[in-house]
Amino acid sequence: MKHLIPRVLEQHGLSTTNLQIPEAMVKLVIERYTREAGVRNLERNLAALARAAAVKVAEQVKTLRLGKEIQPITTTLLDSRLADGGEVEMEVIPMEHDISNTYENPSPMIVDEAMLEKVLGPPRFDDREAADRVASPGVSVGLVWTSVGGEVQFVEATAMVGKGDLHLTGQLGDVIKESAQLALTWVRARAADLNLSPTSDINLLESRDIHIHFPAGAVPKDGPSAGVTLVTALVSLFSNRKVRADTAMTGEMTLRGLVLPVGGVKDKVLAAHRYGIKRVILPERNLKDLSEVPLPILSDMEILLVKRIEEVLDHAFEGRCPLRSRSKL
């Protein structure tokens, strides 16, 4: 913000004597209108506020007081002077003539919540969004890394009558497709232990297909870090239990259920905080990466470190995930 706000003000012919944008209002713009890893949309929104202020400043400029009364030249006056053979005296007044006295600088406008809604419109995001999107079983909240930083990524799973096939959508790369297949295999193998089927010899996919979707279909997605999120969405679907709305996660998993470290931890935690998420599940081996996260962010969140996928499920559901047995691997 140190350079962004002054640049936006300068581009619109303003200064802090005209418009002030408190840090708290900048945070509200981020939380309610942008929620992006970069600052492109933030700058656009700040520019909209600056334009609104510039219009207001222009409206407040008072009529120029040139410090000298000059009789306006009307058509009647001009005609009478010319008819009498008189001369018409014209005085050219430079723009700088008494210009310092022509504008009274009012107190600066200070951006508040009312101005945000008036200029930017109703908030695009609110803290209830995650709760609304995980309000039904089969949805979990993941964290991903992009070229411009971390982002929150929802994963949706549903079942339908079919032949046991897995359908994947959301412009996915090969690695994330393999992660989805691995997640489904692990859940099927542990179905009885997870109380998803009465016995281990029952096919969890008998006469039904599974469809997993990653929203924001226009954005390419790849990488192994969605493994734990995929398992959580599938367990939620098969158990008909909703995932906690205040919890997001990231982590690669193995076929044996181990949770492996991932990259971009700092950006992912910042994205979760920006989104209003209070609990983040991370691989235990990513503990060292938390030193890069600002302390005020960490103090405002609960970081849950895990070694195995069963621990992820314990944290992801209210009242833990009931398991008949827990792997010792």
C-alpha positions in Angstrom: 0.0 0.0 0.0 3.0 2.3 0.5 3.3 2.9 -3.2 0.0 1.8 -4.6 -2.3 4.5 -3.0 0.0 7.5 -3.8 0.3 6.3 -7.4 -3.5 6.0 -7.8 -4.0 9.4 -6.3 -1.4 11.0 -8.6 -2.9 9.4 -11.6 -6.2 11.1 -10.8 -4.7 14.5 -9.9 -5.3 14.1 -6.2 -3.3 14.0 -3.1 -3.9 13.2 0.6 -5.3 16.7 1.0 -8.2 15.6 -1.2 -8.7 12.0 -0.4 -7.6 9.6 2.3 -8.0 5.9 2.2 -7.5 4.3 5.7 -5.8 1.0 5.9 -8.9 -0.6 7.4 -10.8 0.4 4.3 -8.2 -1.1 2.0 -8.6 -4.4 3.9 -12.3 -4.2 3.4 -11.8 -3.7 -0.3 -9.6 -6.8 -0.4 -12.0 -8.9 1.7 -15.3 -7.9 0.1 -14.4 -7.0 -3.5 -11.1 -8.6 -4.7 -9.8 -11.6 -2.7 -7.0 -12.1 -5.2 -3.4 -13.1 -4.8 -2.1 -10.0 -6.7 -3.2 -6.3 -6.6 -4.6 -5.8 -10.1 -8.3 -5.7 -9.0 -7.4 -3.9 -5.9 -5.8 -1.1 -7.9 -8.9 -1.0 -10.1 -11.1 -0.6 -7.1 -8.9 2.1 -5.6 -8.9 3.9 -8.9 -12.7 3.9 -8.9 -12.7 5.5 -5.5 -10.2 8.1 -6.7 -12.4 8.9 -9.8 -15.4 9.4 -7.5 -13.4 11.7 -5.3 -12.0 13.7 -8.3 -15.5 14.4 -9.5 -16.5 15.5 -6.0 -13.4 17.8 -5.8 -14.3 19.3 -9.2 -17.8 20.0 -8.0 -16.5 21.8 -4.9 -14.3 24.2 -6.9 -15.9 27.7 -6.4 -16.3 30.3 -9.1 -13.0 32.1 -9.8 -12.6 35.3 -7.8 -10.2 37.4 -9.9 -10.0 40.1 -7.3 -11.2 42.8 -9.7 -14.7 43.7 -10.8 -15.0 43.8 -14.6 -18.2 44.8 -16.3 -19.3 41.9 -18.5 -19.2 42.7 -22.2 -22.8 42.3 -23.4 -24.0 42.8 -27.0 -25.9 46.0 -26.0 -22.8 47.5 -24.3 -20.6 46.7 -27.2 -22.9 48.1 -29.8 -23.4 51.4 -28.0 -19.6 51.9 -27.6 -19.0 51.2 -31.3 -21.9 53.5 -32.3 -20.4 56.4 -30.3 -17.1 55.9 -32.0 -15.5 54.9 -28.7 -12.9 52.4 -28.0 -13.6 49.1 -26.3 -10.8 48.4 -23.7 -10.1 44.7 -23.3 -7.9 43.4 -20.6 -6.3 39.9 -20.8 -6.0 38.4 -17.4 -3.4 35.7 -17.0 -4.6 32.5 -15.5 -2.2 32.9 -12.6 -3.8 36.2 -11.7 -5.0 35.8 -8.2 -5.5 32.1 -8.8 -4.3 31.3 -5.4 -7.4 32.9 -4.0 -9.8 31.2 -6.3 -10.1 27.8 -4.7 -10.9 27.0 -1.1 -9.5 23.6 -0.3 -12.0 21.7 1.9 -11.1 19.0 4.4 -10.1 15.8 2.7 -12.7 13.1 1.9 -12.1 10.0 4.0 -13.2 6.7 2.5 -15.6 4.8 4.8 -17.9 1.8 4.3 -20.7 3.9 3.0 -18.5 5.3 0.3 -17.3 1.8 -0.6 -20.8 0.5 -1.2 -21.8 3.7 -3.1 -18.9 3.6 -5.5 -18.1 -0.1 -5.7 -21.5 -1.5 -5.2 -22.6 -4.4 -2.8 -19.8 -6.6 -1.6 -18.9 -9.4 -3.9 -17.7 -11.7 -1.1 -18.5 -12.2 2.5 -17.5 -14.5 5.3 -20.6 -16.7 4.7 -19.4 -17.8 1.3 -17.4 -20.8 2.5 -20.3 -21.9 4.8 -22.7 -21.6 1.9 -20.5 -23.6 -0.5 -19.9 -26.5 2.0 -23.5 -26.5 3.2 -24.0 -30.0 1.5 -21.9 -33.2 1.7 -19.3 -33.8 -0.9 -17.6 -30.4 -0.8 -14.2 -29.5 0.8 -12.0 -26.4 0.9 -8.5 -26.7 -0.5 -5.6 -24.3 -0.9 -3.6 -24.0 -4.1 -0.6 -22.0 -5.3 -0.7 -20.0 -8.6 1.8 -17.8 -10.4 0.4 -14.8 -8.6 0.1 -16.3 -5.1 -2.2 -18.6 -3.1 -5.9 -19.1 -3.7 -8.8 -21.0 -2.1 -10.0 -23.9 -4.2 -13.2 -25.7 -3.6 -13.6 -29.4 -4.5 -17.0 -30.8 -5.3 -17.9 -34.5 -5.5 -21.2 -36.1 -6.4 -22.5 -39.6 -7.1 -25.0 -40.8 -9.8 -26.2 -44.1 -11.2 -23.5 -45.6 -13.4 -20.9 -48.3 -13.8 -18.3 -47.2 -11.3 -16.5 -44.7 -13.5 -14.7 -41.5 -12.3 -15.4 -38.3 -14.1 -13.2 -35.2 -13.6 -13.8 -31.7 -14.7 -12.3 -28.2 -14.2 -9.5 -28.0 -16.8 -7.2 -30.4 -14.9 -3.7 -31.5 -15.6 -2.4 -35.1 -15.5 -1.0 -34.9 -12.0 -4.2 -33.7 -10.3 -6.1 -36.3 -12.2 -3.8 -39.0 -10.8 -4.3 -37.5 -7.3 -8.1 -37.9 -7.8 -7.7 -41.5 -8.8 -5.4 -42.2 -5.9 -7.8 -40.5 -3.4 -10.8 -42.6 -4.7 -8.7 -45.8 -4.5 -7.7 -45.0 -0.9 -11.3 -44.3 0.2 -12.5 -47.5 -1.5 -9.8 -49.5 0.2 -10.6 -48.0 3.6 -14.4 -47.9 3.2 -15.1 -50.3 6.0 -12.7 -48.7 8.4 -14.3 -45.3 7.6 -17.8 -46.7 8.3 -18.7 -46.1 4.7 -19.7 -49.7 4.1 -20.5 -52.6 6.5 -17.8 -54.9 5.3 -14.6 -54.6 3.2 -15.9 -56.9 0.5 -18.7 -54.5 -0.6 -17.9 -52.3 -3.7 -18.4 -48.7 -2.7 -19.0 -47.8 -6.4 -21.5 -50.5 -7.1 -23.9 -49.2 -9.8 -22.8 -45.6 -9.5 -20.3 -43.2 -11.0 -18.4 -40.4 -9.2 -18.0 -36.9 -10.6 -15.4 -34.6 -9.1 -15.4 -31.0 -10.2 -12.9 -28.1 -9.5 -14.8 -24.8 -9.9 -13.4 -21.9 -11.9 -13.3 -24.2 -14.9 -11.6 -21.6 -17.1 -8.5 -21.7 -14.9 -6.0 -24.6 -15.6 -5.2 -26.6 -12.4 -2.5 -29.2 -11.7 -0.2 -30.5 -9.0 -0.4 -33.1 -6.2 -1.3 -30.8 -3.3 -5.1 -31.4 -3.6 -4.8 -35.0 -2.5 -6.0 -34.5 1.1 -8.8 -32.2 -0.2 -10.0 -34.8 -2.6 -10.1 -37.5 0.0 -12.1 -35.2 2.4 -14.6 -34.4 -0.3 -15.1 -38.1 -1.1 -15.5 -39.2 2.5 -17.9 -36.3 3.0 -19.9 -37.5 0.0 -20.0 -41.2 1.0 -20.7 -40.5 4.7 -23.3 -37.8 4.0 -21.5 -35.5 6.5 -20.6 -31.9 5.9 -17.0 -30.6 6.1 -16.3 -27.7 8.5 -16.7 -24.4 6.7 -13.9 -22.8 8.7 -11.3 -25.3 7.6 -9.1 -25.4 4.5 -6.3 -27.8 3.7 -3.4 -28.7 1.5 -1.2 -31.7 1.2 -0.1 -34.5 -1.1 -1.0 -38.0 0.0 0.4 -41.5 -0.7 -1.5 -44.7 -1.4 -0.8 -45.7 2.2 -2.3 -42.5 3.6 0.8 -40.6 4.4 0.6 -36.8 4.0 3.6 -35.3 2.2 4.9 -31.7 2.2 3.9 -29.2 -0.5 5.1 -25.9 -1.7 3.7 -22.4 -1.5 2.7 -22.7 2.2 3.1 -19.0 3.0 0.9 -17.9 0.1 -1.7 -20.6 0.8 -2.0 -19.5 4.5 -2.3 -15.9 3.4 -5.0 -16.8 1.0 -6.9 -18.7 3.7 -6.7 -15.7 6.0 -7.8 -13.4 3.3 -10.8 -15.6 2.7 -11.8 -15.5 6.4 -10.9 -19.1 7.1 -9.8 -19.7 10.6 -8.3 -23.3 10.5 -5.7 -24.6 8.1 -4.5 -28.2 7.8 -0.9 -28.6 6.7 1.5 -31.5 6.4 3.7 -31.7 9.5 6.8 -31.5 7.4 5.8 -28.0 6.3 6.3 -26.7 9.9 9.5 -24.9 8.9 7.7 -23.0 6.2 5.4 -21.3 8.8 8.3 -19.1 9.8 7.7 -17.1 6.6 4.1 -16.3 7.5 3.7 -12.9 9.4 3.1 -13.5 13.1 -0.2 -11.5 13.2 -1.6 -13.8 10.6 -0.6 -17.0 12.5 -2.0 -15.6 15.7 -5.3 -15.1 14.1 -5.6 -18.7 12.8 -5.3 -22.3 14.0 -2.7 -24.3 12.1 -3.2 -28.1 12.3 -0.2 -30.2 11.4 -0.7 -33.8 10.3 1.2 -36.9 9.3 -1.6 -39.1 8.0 -4.9 -38.6 6.1 -6.9 -40.0 9.1 -5.7 -36.9 11.1 -6.9 -34.7 8.2 -10.4 -36.3 8.5 -10.4 -35.9 12.2 -9.9 -32.1 11.8 -12.1 -31.7 8.8 -15.3 -33.0 10.4 -17.1 -31.9 13.5 -16.7 -34.5 16.3 -13.8 -36.2 14.4 -14.1 -38.8 11.7 -15.3 -42.2 13.2 -12.9 -44.9 12.3 -13.2 -48.6 13.2 -9.4 -48.9 13.1 -6.5 -46.6 12.4 -3.5 -47.5 10.3 -0.2 -47.8 12.1 1.8 -47.1 8.9 
